[in-house]
Amino acid sequence: MTAELTFTTTRSETAASDTDRAAILADPGFGSHFTDHMVTATWTKGEGWHTGEVRPFGPLQVSPAAAVLHYAQEVFEGMKAYRHEDGSVWTFRPDRNAARMARSCERLALPVLPEEDFIRSITALVEADEPWVPAFSTKEESLYLRPFMFASEAFLGVRPANEVTFSVIASPAGAYFPGGLKPVNLWLSTDFARAGDGGTGAAKCGGNYASSLAGQLEGIAQGCDQVVFLDSSTHTYIEELGGMNLFFVTKDGRLRTPALTGSILEGVTRASILEIAPDLGLTPEESRIEIDEWKDGVASGEITEVFACGTAAVVTPVGELRWAGGSAASTAGEGGGEVTRSIRQALLDIQYGRAADTRGWMTRLV
């Protein structure tokens, strides 16, 4: 049996002052500022996981020959820590993030970090940097947590690395929609695919995001906020955005989302929405959805709302789908449709402790 990974703590001597931290928390943005500490641990073949540390945030030293730089053997996760009204700090479904990271590791031939160690690493960092968690408010602020793992062995050869580094960093995050919920416009990509059959689409690895950027630039050039990718085989079925899953609300009360095919990332927010849908009078449905069903459904009124979901934005209403030669507007109202808003609010109320956590989704960190 593998021994649990423990984390020693070395406090930063250059931690931000209360004044500087307060100034950052007043306008944190997203992914621009980082807390005073980070978590690191090492895995070596034959020894397993060891040398767990909470240490001052700073550069990681890697060899120019580090395998990750040449063969992209890496995975990551994204989650948040939320301040509740009583001052405690919680995170949302960390077991799902740990399980997804384990699946990603298996696909990328990386060692699996046990769930208990994954959650222990998150807890250790939040305990060290608890003042960085924004105060409880109605502004949807949080501390974004980024666990990641990469092949750090200095070796030029195509094989699984014999040395791997795991780390967690944290960044205070402001509201994704500071001016109120706003629909996004999407460009339909027909020249690019995010992932293919048998590939790494179901893993949360950087290569999937890198492959989405060319399509994203195409969408921006067309005046859109994000891009929709189709399956790589037939270019017929809807998959996801560059980093968000899609949902469709129908007039008969169904909540449809593309079925997981191995090339779609299984989002934690996606899974949670499917679970709470019946509470809101909706019938969840996972199935393959053709792009023409989207276009025709909006035109006929069969589809009443479309939204995307993910950790950063939680739920984002979709305003319009555009493609070469046409478009389909899909959201009622500037702030999204009624179902979209109710799902988003239900999730936020659980995450921030404003509603009872009847499913045991929240884990206390501090």
PyMOL commands that set and color helices and strands:
alter all, ss='L'
color gray80, all
select helices_A, chain A and resi 18-26+67-71+94-107+115-128+130-132+206-221+268-280+291-300+338-351
alter helices_A, ss='H'
color red, helices_A
select strands_A, chain A and resi 7-9+37-44+48-56+74-76+79-83+89-92+142-151+163-173+184-188+226-230+238-241+245-250+254-258+283-287+303-310+314-323+326-329+362-364
alter strands_A, ss='S'
color yellow, strands_A
deselect
rebuild
show_as cartoon
